[in-house]
């Protein structure tokens, strides 16, 4: 390191990146702010020598003490006796080769009944992360009630249970191996695609190569290759030097949809991921999985949860959606504010998309709200997995959509009558046992019924997100709107509005 230049230490780089994220700055914006070119900024964030004056200037802008983040003079890197390796040059070469594939696979998204792809950057809304998994907190039912936001009288918004949130990018910077859990339609895949696009565009971890793997596709490919071979072959032109990138820890490895892997492929895929992450430990890993679908542990991965959308995120998503459209976003927001039960659903990115689609068609929400709720339930019960060809647990698959709805209706009415917005896992399992033991060809063995009820409960949560574990062993419906809808359904459809049912109501 010459007297006229300074380099940032690895710890200093991480600290500077966290400041960048907290200030909502990109490297490009920082360069513009300092009125300098992107080149020294890029060198600063990759630990390369930067002119001393520019180095100090960058630190001042980020409110960092430059003496605390400079790197010690590096020892000579180990190289082969025959030839040396310029890993930075290899990274840039691989980034250029892989860029078209990343842009094609991650640059757009399609959800539900959208007729054409949407540009990811046109619709993306920043994700927040909960560092403590909601369902693992040890709280009693009374404590959960106290943590809810009270609206009017005794009406609670169960999606607003308080917890510390951090920006998604900050969480990725903080943990080198991250498992992102979330409910169906929470935006996990969209966030992973965003990471890939930001990385290949040089806005996030520009010193790395983004590698995006859809685990379902990897699991089902005909010749069952190893993960490294699959990654090589997934690129347009097979890239042999990808192994150098991985060996030197220069990859951002994005593994999407662990829960979407079929049961028969699960053990092989889990083994491949463990061996791959152990073989190339210096890389950044981010993996996604539905929150209740995980029955295994990756010891070196930190588990976090995607937070529901707050009001600010709903506003940003809506502005992006209705931009340049006949319906104005402020009209949609006003409609949400006037329909609190509908607004509850907007905390889910998937259901918010559905609300935007419905509102776009007529410029208003349906007068009969039950039609809208039914459409939201259809999305969660049928469309979301079916459109992607995903197969789920066999025991729960025996239940038709109507039987799933009948089961949820019985749970809803029973708990509603008792004012049980929250109910214990054992109670939920007992409701399930009482329902499935009366099905045709049902097994009446108590032990088997108990095991099946546990699988059914976790499947409802993992596959459809309609029941949610709010704390250890305590459940609720994901939205009060759905709790009430299923209660109404039980009265109107199953009990056919009998005199007794109406009297109880």
Secondary structure as GFF3:
##gff-version 3
##sequence-region A 1 505
A	DSSP	beta_strand	5	6	.	.	.	ID=ss1
A	DSSP	alpha_helix	10	22	.	.	.	ID=ss2
A	DSSP	alpha_helix	27	34	.	.	.	ID=ss3
A	DSSP	alpha_helix	38	44	.	.	.	ID=ss4
A	DSSP	beta_strand	50	51	.	.	.	ID=ss5
A	DSSP	alpha_helix	52	61	.	.	.	ID=ss6
A	DSSP	alpha_helix	66	69	.	.	.	ID=ss7
A	DSSP	alpha_helix	87	106	.	.	.	ID=ss8
A	DSSP	beta_strand	108	109	.	.	.	ID=ss9
A	DSSP	beta_strand	118	119	.	.	.	ID=ss10
A	DSSP	alpha_helix	120	123	.	.	.	ID=ss11
A	DSSP	beta_strand	128	130	.	.	.	ID=ss12
A	DSSP	three_ten_helix	134	136	.	.	.	ID=ss13
A	DSSP	alpha_helix	141	147	.	.	.	ID=ss14
A	DSSP	beta_strand	149	150	.	.	.	ID=ss15
A	DSSP	beta_strand	156	157	.	.	.	ID=ss16
A	DSSP	three_ten_helix	158	160	.	.	.	ID=ss17
A	DSSP	beta_strand	165	167	.	.	.	ID=ss18
A	DSSP	alpha_helix	168	174	.	.	.	ID=ss19
A	DSSP	beta_strand	177	182	.	.	.	ID=ss20
A	DSSP	alpha_helix	188	200	.	.	.	ID=ss21
A	DSSP	beta_strand	209	214	.	.	.	ID=ss22
A	DSSP	alpha_helix	215	220	.	.	.	ID=ss23
A	DSSP	alpha_helix	227	234	.	.	.	ID=ss24
A	DSSP	alpha_helix	242	247	.	.	.	ID=ss25
A	DSSP	beta_strand	251	256	.	.	.	ID=ss26
A	DSSP	three_ten_helix	258	260	.	.	.	ID=ss27
A	DSSP	alpha_helix	263	279	.	.	.	ID=ss28
A	DSSP	beta_strand	284	290	.	.	.	ID=ss29
A	DSSP	beta_strand	302	306	.	.	.	ID=ss30
A	DSSP	alpha_helix	311	322	.	.	.	ID=ss31
A	DSSP	alpha_helix	329	338	.	.	.	ID=ss32
A	DSSP	alpha_helix	340	345	.	.	.	ID=ss33
A	DSSP	alpha_helix	349	362	.	.	.	ID=ss34
A	DSSP	alpha_helix	369	378	.	.	.	ID=ss35
A	DSSP	pi_helix	379	383	.	.	.	ID=ss36
A	DSSP	alpha_helix	384	386	.	.	.	ID=ss37
A	DSSP	alpha_helix	394	397	.	.	.	ID=ss38
A	DSSP	alpha_helix	401	417	.	.	.	ID=ss39
A	DSSP	beta_strand	423	424	.	.	.	ID=ss40
A	DSSP	alpha_helix	425	436	.	.	.	ID=ss41
A	DSSP	alpha_helix	446	459	.	.	.	ID=ss42
A	DSSP	pi_helix	460	464	.	.	.	ID=ss43
A	DSSP	beta_strand	467	471	.	.	.	ID=ss44
A	DSSP	beta_strand	474	477	.	.	.	ID=ss45
A	DSSP	alpha_helix	480	489	.	.	.	ID=ss46
A	DSSP	pi_helix	490	494	.	.	.	ID=ss47
A	DSSP	alpha_helix	499	504	.	.	.	ID=ss48
###
